[in-house]
Amino acid sequence: MSCFEMPASLCKRIQSTLTRFWWDGNDNKRKMCWTSWSKLSKLKQLGGLGFRDIQLFNKALLAKQSWRILTKPDCLLSRVLRGKHCHKAPFLMVKETTTCSHGWRGILHGRDLLATNMGKAIGDGNSTRVWKEHWIKTDTMVCPIGPVKENDLDLFVSDLFLRGTNEWDRQRIRSLLPSYADHILCMRPSR
């Protein structure tokens, strides 16, 4: 499950087997299900029994593999996969091809799950691009959009600080990113 994206039909069969194990008796006769699977799969704190949804668990394990490739670039798995598949683009930007293996396709699906829910924390701002990365915290992580002047296209977040400090340049932020200014000014960059 952590290497391949399983077909939905297989996930349903596994879940059906789990349900039958839970509800059927020793004589293999089908018994009545006293509560729905969705209630059983709720967290224990929410009144369920904490059974996992197999398909969601599979996606989570694939996202974990993608996270390992991102956060541990020197591990053997990461070096092999990036060496084979990431020649022309970094891992977060590589496209799925029609000839890629089933395992790599699953890892890319896990990566896409991560990418929609992942943002950057602002330290000194030297490695985060203003217009190309998710770094503004609202209800979700946001990549700013809007009309950008040509000389501001390649700005880093560190360019939004006052010179030599980790304090925001309020005037520049309000002129470049007026709709996000309040969210940005609430963030506290660190050294």
Buried (B, 14 or more C-beta within 10 A) or exposed (E): BBEBBBEEEEBEEBBEEBBEEEBEEEEEEEEEEEEEBEEBBEEEEEEBEEBEBBBEBBBBBBBEBBBBBBEEEEEEEBEEBBEEBBEEEEBBEBEBEEEBEEBBBBBBBBBBBBBEEBBBEBBBBEEBBBBEBBBBBEEEBBEBEEEBEEEBEEBBBBBBBEEEEBEBBEEBBBEBBEEBBEBBEEBEBEE
